[in-house]
């Protein structure tokens, strides 16, 4: 598949997401529906505008038959990051948000970003500190997970 095809699939999925948000916001109380509804309307409108501009641009550019296929290297790296995200979600579900974030950040920074241990631990502690500040000063309660560690 070409980049153009991926672009239109992604735009279609985004449009469907924002259309669903608009639809769901209609079920909210009158005061609570304004924010998600207007954000959804604005985003969906911008997606329609962007797709229409891309269609006009594509009519003037290279035909789809002559466009080269995207390489599988991009697909493999994309799947790698999707796997990282799925692993993070599984960690959140089992261990809770705070512990999962700590484990995820240390492992991601060490393996993918190739940071040394000192930098990995330093930036992870900063992130965990910010999470604790949110919990204390903004009374934000993070998911605890199945094992309720923290």
Long-range contacts (C-beta under 8 A, 24 or more apart in sequence): 1-69, 1-70, 2-64, 2-67, 2-68, 2-69, 2-70, 3-67, 3-70, 4-58, 4-64, 4-67, 6-70, 7-54, 8-51, 8-54, 11-47, 11-50, 11-51, 11-54, 14-43, 14-47, 15-44, 15-47, 15-48, 15-51, 18-43, 18-44, 18-47, 19-44, 84-108, 84-112, 92-143, 92-145, 93-143, 93-145, 93-146, 94-145, 94-146, 94-147, 95-145, 95-146, 95-147, 95-149, 96-142, 96-143, 96-144, 96-145, 96-147, 96-148, 96-149, 96-150, 97-131, 97-142, 97-143, 97-144, 97-145, 98-128, 98-131, 98-132, 98-142, 98-149, 98-150, 99-145, 99-149, 99-150, 100-145, 101-127, 101-128, 101-131, 102-127, 102-128
